[in-house]
Amino acid sequence: MADLATPMAIRVAATLSLVERAGSAGATAEQLAAETGTSASPLRCLLDHLVAVGVFDFDADSGRYRPTKLGAQMGEDAPEGIKPLLDLNCAGGRADLAFVELLGTITTGAPAYVRRYGRDFWADLDAHPQLRRSFDAQMNWRFQEQAAQIAERFDWSRFARVLDVGGGDGNLLAAILRARPGIRGQVLDLAPTATAAADRFAAAGLGDRASAVPGSFFDPLPTGPDAYLLCDILHDWDDDHAREILAGCGRAAGPNGTVVIIEPLRGPSTSTAINLFMLMCFGGQERTVDELTALAADTGLELQSVGPVSDERTALEFRAAPPVDF
Ligand SMILES: C[S@@+](CC[C@H](N)C(=O)[O-])C[C@H]1O[C@@H](n2cnc3c(N)ncnc32)[C@H](O)[C@@H]1O
């Protein structure tokens, strides 16, 4: 319980790509130090600890370190896909480091990320294009299976036009449009990611049905679409910001439009670690159906339906509450 050495040693190993560099043939500390521009003696100290915890094997005859089956999981091409969550130069690995400021978050509720890096997660991605790219790649990786599930299991065909609000680089919208040839869509996201979405649509031959709008969901949203999709957006924000985002969608959707929230719900199967991460990084949290319904009600939206749309996500559909007659 008292060990921060192992999590940090693993993260440094991932950042230096020691698994890929050593490969199945293995490498000495001197070789790895020369390749990574590090010092051999401290690197040996790191490798010896990784041997002690089962991440590398050491062959005393050749002096070579080789990744074990466990260590191989942090390789770039490993199916576990955890390298970007460990690599300190990727968005996920960098964000996890802010956990050292967790006490501040628990004391004040304020995101540890801001305390550690001096700006919020999204502004930090904006300032570091390579972080932004790694974040978008991570988002695509997590939805390898789920994008198609969400496209198939929710009845999108009722809508002529969908605006995917904070839709990232267009992965989910592209899956929806491929599954539902009759509909058109737009992604609204921060500028570099909106550009990546436009590139994706063009490359996928969807340019005639899909486009991307650079912008913020805290500014007025385009009107016209019949559905406003918020997928994994609200859990990134505290209640006040989540209400603001919902209110913007509700205003743009108008009396006849639909707001669709797709999120993991908080419950017995929720990963408490991910929930704590959301709190630490963003000041957000997973919410229950009742909590999402109450937030939406504060902005004049009324729950129409709830149902699972993928292995880990639920869709909640909202429309403007009818005016009250006196
Ligand atoms: C967790 S990702 C989800 C992306 C996508 N909806 C999906 O499910 O794959 C959150 C997205 O919100 C976007 N975002 C954050 N702040 C934003 C803002 N103020 N306006 C528009 N998009 C924003 C991020 O750029 C990111 O793409």
The ligand as an ORCA input file, in Angstrom:
! r2SCAN-3c Opt
* xyz 0 1
  C     -14.178     12.370    -23.351
  S     -14.039     13.124    -24.929
  C     -15.434     12.379    -25.757
  C     -15.320     12.476    -27.232
  C     -16.478     11.815    -27.994
  N     -17.762     12.363    -27.630
  C     -16.472     10.330    -27.767
  O     -17.312      9.844    -27.035
  O     -15.572      9.672    -28.289
  C     -14.610     14.778    -24.588
  C     -14.564     15.683    -25.801
  O     -15.055     16.975    -25.387
  C     -14.328     17.938    -26.110
  N     -14.423     19.243    -25.444
  C     -13.901     19.608    -24.248
  N     -14.222     20.882    -23.983
  C     -14.959     21.321    -25.034
  C     -15.612     22.546    -25.334
  N     -15.564     23.595    -24.493
  N     -16.312     22.640    -26.494
  C     -16.369     21.592    -27.360
  N     -15.777     20.393    -27.122
  C     -15.086     20.265    -25.968
  C     -12.935     17.402    -26.121
  O     -12.129     18.023    -27.083
  C     -13.189     15.915    -26.362
  O     -13.143     15.603    -27.724
*
